[in-house]
Amino acid sequence: MSTVELPDEKNPSEFKFENAMKELELTVSQMEDGNADLDEMMKNYQIGMSLIKSCRESIDTAELKLTEISELMDKSSNGGEKVNE
């Protein structure tokens, strides 16, 4: 049984990052438990892979936003000139 507030259809794209990570931990725990039949293991695997994809997309989006913010801050602190690395 899940302790995380889930959307009705368990659509990983609807999860916030933190909730997706909690659901992923729960899914992995259920798989490691070894009490599930093959069909349930396959379902959990599919859910887990979707959650991983969702988390990766969230991280990629956050990294892009941080890069954009850093570049804006660099431009404003250097009088609009780009800093060479």
N, C-alpha and C positions, 0 to 999 in steps of 0.2 A: 504494500500500500504506500502511495506517495505522500510525503509530508510537504511537498511544494505545491503552491497554487498553480494549477495547470489550465491552459485553455481547453475547451471541451474536446477538441479533436487531437490533442497532443501535437499540434503543429509547431515544430521547433522554430520556425521563423517568427512566431508570435511571442517567444520567450525574451525576457530581458536577459542580458548576459549572466547576471548572478543566478537567476532562476534556472537558466539553461545548464550552468555548471552544477548546481545542486541536483537537477534531474539527471544529468550525466553521471554524477557520483552514485546516485541511487540505482541507475540502470546497470552500471558496472558492478556494483555490490550484488545486485540480484543475479547477474551472470556468474560472478565468482562463487556465489552461494552453492551452485551446482544442483539445486533442487528443481530447476525448470526443465520441461521437456524440450525436444528439438525445435518444435514450432515456436515456443515462447522464447527460446534462445535466439532464433533467427529474427523474431520481431524485436527483441531487445537490441540486437546487433544493428538492425536497421535504424531504430530510434537513436541509438548511440552515435552512429555515423552522421545522422542528420543534425544531432545536437552539436557534434564536433564542428561540422560545417558552419552552423549558425554562430558558434563561438568564434571561429576563425574570422568570419565576416565581420563580426562586431569588433574584434581586435584590429583588423585591417582598417576599418572605418575610423576607429579611435586614433590609430597611428597616423593616418592621413590628416585628420583634423589637427593633431599635435604638430605635425610637420608644417602645416599651413600657418598655424599660430606662431611657431618659432620663426618662420620666414618673415611674417609680418612684423614681429617684434624686432628682428634683425634690421629690416629696412627702416623702421621708424627710429631706431637708436643710432643708425649710421647716416642719417640725413637722406634716406632714400637710395643710397648706393648699396649694391649687392656686395656681400663680403666674400672674398676668395678664400677657399680652404686650402 
